[in-house]
Amino acid sequence: MALDGSIQATRVRAYFSKIASRYDLVNHLLSAGFDVLWRLRAADVVKAWKPKSILDLATGSGDLACALKRACPDAFLVGADFCEPMLRVARRKQLPRLVVADALQLPFAKDSFEVVTVAFGLRNMASWTEALAEMRRVLTPDGHLLILDFGLPKPPLLSPYRFYLHHLLPGLAAALTGQRSAYDYLADSIESFPNGAAMCERLEANGYKEAHYQPLLGGIAALYIARRG
Ligand SMILES: C[S@@+](CC[C@H](N)C(=O)[O-])C[C@H]1O[C@@H](n2cnc3c(N)ncnc32)[C@H](O)[C@@H]1O
């Protein structure tokens, strides 16, 4: 990872360390509960693949891992994140295997998992290309990748949503967490993250196949699905 990347990783870890104890509450309030539905939808998609093993990367406070555990009770499920305070929240949710690990340098052998999931995590990683390569390395041949992340809706929703994202959300989140900078960062990271077809192209350029996506709530979030090429 380049120096810029290591500065970004340190900054991201610091943001999530500061907001860890209030992360779940703020998520549910600021998304009006839609984040719960989106993770359930993601878990339903994974369930249809009947995987024996799942790696939930950037598992954070573990909410997607919990939904996956319920949807796929027989799968060998591992949650990994590089922010110990976020994992501390996840540990209270009786998740079986939680590992402190950097998604850019995973402590797993190649071909280890039939499914890799990452919810609201890839966007925060210092190098999307390195992260996608590392996820590909630990996926079994033909294994599935599922990404859930924020995007930008199309007009006419785009302008009001941008107003919410850049002006209302950071203020509300600051009131709830005392941490405004983490939520200014959220808005900027959503603006620069590839959206819709652009993300699918990026996945295919990085060794994945059959990339497609499902917009959620008019494109405010999306599920990206692909297989290891
Ligand atoms: C917005 S939270 C998402 C948590 C959870 N997946 C969810 O659905 O709520 C982003 C998480 O990504 C983690 N993260 C960011 N970069 C990472 C990296 N390079 N390796 C591991 N975890 C990372 C952060 O520590 C944080 O817990």
The ligand as a Tripos MOL2 file, in Angstrom:
@<TRIPOS>MOLECULE
LIG
   27    29     1     0     0
SMALL
NO_CHARGES

@<TRIPOS>ATOM
      1 C1        -19.4170    1.5740    7.2880 C.3       1 LIG1
      2 S1        -18.6850    0.2720    8.1830 S.3       1 LIG1
      3 C2        -19.5900   -1.1290    7.6060 C.3       1 LIG1
      4 C3        -19.8020   -2.1660    8.6530 C.3       1 LIG1
      5 C4        -20.7650   -3.2850    8.2850 C.3       1 LIG1
      6 N1        -20.3060   -4.0350    7.1540 N.3       1 LIG1
      7 C5        -22.1640   -2.7890    8.0570 C.2       1 LIG1
      8 O1        -22.8290   -3.2780    7.1540 O.co2     1 LIG1
      9 O2        -22.6330   -1.9470    8.8300 O.co2     1 LIG1
     10 C6        -17.1710    0.1270    7.3310 C.3       1 LIG1
     11 C7        -16.2080   -0.8210    7.9830 C.3       1 LIG1
     12 O3        -15.1380   -1.0470    7.0650 O.3       1 LIG1
     13 C8        -13.9830   -1.2760    7.8190 C.3       1 LIG1
     14 N2        -12.8150   -1.1590    6.9330 N.ar      1 LIG1
     15 C9        -12.4640   -0.1150    6.1500 C.ar      1 LIG1
     16 N3        -11.3200   -0.3830    5.4980 N.ar      1 LIG1
     17 C10       -10.9610   -1.6480    5.8660 C.ar      1 LIG1
     18 C11        -9.8800   -2.4840    5.5280 C.ar      1 LIG1
     19 N4         -8.9200   -2.0890    4.6790 N.pl3     1 LIG1
     20 N5         -9.8200   -3.7110    6.0800 N.ar      1 LIG1
     21 C12       -10.7730   -4.1270    6.9530 C.ar      1 LIG1
     22 N6        -11.8200   -3.3710    7.3220 N.ar      1 LIG1
     23 C13       -11.9230   -2.1430    6.7800 C.ar      1 LIG1
     24 C14       -14.0730   -0.2250    8.9150 C.3       1 LIG1
     25 O4        -13.2380   -0.5150    9.9930 O.3       1 LIG1
     26 C15       -15.5470   -0.2920    9.2560 C.3       1 LIG1
     27 O5        -15.8060   -1.1700   10.3280 O.3       1 LIG1
@<TRIPOS>BOND
     1     1     2 1
     2     2     3 1
     3     2    10 1
     4     3     4 1
     5     4     5 1
     6     5     6 1
     7     5     7 1
     8     7     8 2
     9     7     9 1
    10    10    11 1
    11    11    12 1
    12    11    26 1
    13    12    13 1
    14    13    14 1
    15    13    24 1
    16    14    15 ar
    17    14    23 ar
    18    15    16 ar
    19    16    17 ar
    20    17    18 ar
    21    17    23 ar
    22    18    19 1
    23    18    20 ar
    24    20    21 ar
    25    21    22 ar
    26    22    23 ar
    27    24    25 1
    28    24    26 1
    29    26    27 1
@<TRIPOS>SUBSTRUCTURE
     1 LIG1         1 GROUP 0 **** ****
